[in-house]
């Protein structure tokens, strides 16, 4: 078998050797101009060779390799140009013929920053470098068996942060230790003119943790000491929750810019998280930064160390099967918000408001639930990310919010069924525990997950989970909230201090409308009062009761309709036509919140209680 594998590799024009890595040299000195230059030296044998550009990037849940940003591709050998041809079926594959006598080929390519699936990653002052953007590798190889030796040149004076082990540094050039392709794409780098390193390692913690911050201004690097202590507590609480770590050290790579997309992507020993430039200068800094970073940190256990078997693909071209994203992402949402609450990055109101927002966004009466079950939101996501409008009818990546509610229900049932003798921690430490061997992947299946739940507390877990995954009920699964001594209710005023503070008023819970700041209708809930009046997704509200549209005027109109039984008149533009619509609604503003059910113990309070020492 081993001889056959070697023959196959030679037939593909490339002979792999552990001591003969691919050399990747990246010149990022033009990053402020939004362009990266890469040069690869690839060991090869004469004959046909197929090289591929990364397609299914871990953590993206879709074929999101930013191929459209690849440009300037050229191949040479011995100083002579080698023609190349793109595969007619797999657009990510490139065919070349290695000349006789050659032992390697050279590849040059440029990567131009854009607003593709991953969003822009460079500004005039900073760069987030994901190595999969600037490399090719031989087709048919498992990416844990291909080694890369990497060198990076940054703009003069820029500093950097990464979990990728460094070998040496000379001025603005950094040489990294040789690693596998798997390790390389799992270790992004953050660089910038304005950078700050914040040590958040708790006292007595043997593994180092830090936040590497790059911002578009020096002022934005400020972090209040109380926020820093919250992140220190986050690390301590994670140790108590999981009972194990699976990394050598951990870097939060935090980009602060209004010119990059805002999201987070998980990695074993780091995370690529991006927030508005002045988030640490705002009064909600702990809440906004803590929510994202706690989620991505929890992914080191949920999604990276323990990963659904069909998401643990052997290389970057094999399609991923995403049916267990309600665990990968839903469980992580549960864990991230729980850690944020236990560490104090979330207040008790913040945590409860998060649950209320999730539950309200899924029901009661969300129309998309009546045709599309939770399971399908996970299975279908690779083909459905980025859809525009009609989100309540189409459904989107609901496995995040609904998955969190499902895992809260699992936690409350473990507590109830065991008479308080077992807790969700018993399952988490069984599932995510074990020796720290550094970054590794331990895949699982649905059946293995259910078996571990039964090992903690016997119950019909398979039946419960199938019911939650396959239900087409219009109502959200509130068993975890109700079982924890709380109920979802709607009030006329938002919670003070909760996560909803400062957000646009959610007209979706009253009129059934989701509106952008300029009045554009991003969604009109099918069956909602505005939809019944004729207002649909994509329209733009121009006027309210005879006045130019402002969200405050729509607030006033809703309030007046409640008090005076008046109706709400809207002037709307659609496809360059004006139309007037009248909404007959008199129930006032509605904001979701959780209220206590005093007939039951407060399990949420127990669940979010800090476990580490102050």
Secondary structure by P-SEA (a helix, b strand, c coil): caaaaaaaaaaacbbbbccccbbbbbbcccccccbbbbbbbbbbcccbbbbbcccccccccccccccccccccccccccbbbbbbcccccccbbbbbbcccccbbbbbbbbbbcccccccccccccccccccccccccccccccccccbbbbbcccccccccccccccccccbbbbccccaaaaaabbbbbccbbbbbbcccccccbbbbbbccccccccccccaaaaaaaaaaaaaaaaacccccccbbbbcccccccccccccccccccccccccccccccaaaaaaaaaaaaaaacccccccccccccccccccccccccccccccaaaaaaaaaaaaaaccccaaaaaaaaaaaaaaacccccccccccaaaaaaacccccccccccccccccccaaaaaaaaaaaaaaaaaaacccccaaaaaaaacccccccbbbbbbcaaaaaaaaaaacccaaaaaaaaaaccccccccaaaaaaacbbbbbccccccccccccccccccccccccccccccccccccccccccccccccccccccccccccaaaaaaaaaaaaaccbbbbbbbbcccbbbbbbbbccccbbbbbbbbcccccaaaaaaacccccc
